[in-house]
Amino acid sequence: MTEKDPDQELVVVYVSNNPMQAEEVRCLLEGSGLVAFVWDNHVVALNPFLGGPLGGVKVAVPQDQADAARDVLREAGRLGVDAP
């Protein structure tokens, strides 16, 4: 896994209303050597009705890894309706 640059902007590459799907995507990206973060997973897990107002559970990567992350997701069949 590459090191995170603290000044690098993060880009959302996947959104889901299911926290477990977002965690699967994070694991998939990290298994491919990318840095990935999941946002709002705990809030949506505790109260699923907040998923809509929050915009779902988001998986983000550093900006310089966004294209590679989308390629990994595309190859895994995870891009589509849930992708931003």
Stockholm file with secondary structure:
# STOCKHOLM 1.0

chainA/1-84         MTEKDPDQELVVVYVSNNPMQAEEVRCLLEGSGLVAFVWDNHVVALNPFLGGPLGGVKVAVPQDQADAARDVLREAGRLGVDAP
#=GR chainA/1-84 SS CCCCCTTSCEEEEEEESCHHHHHHHHHHHHHTTCCCEEESHHHHHHCGGGHHHHTSEEEEEEGGGHHHHHHHHHHTTCCSTTCC
#=GC SS_cons        CCCCCTTSCEEEEEEESCHHHHHHHHHHHHHTTCCCEEESHHHHHHCGGGHHHHTSEEEEEEGGGHHHHHHHHHHTTCCSTTCC
//
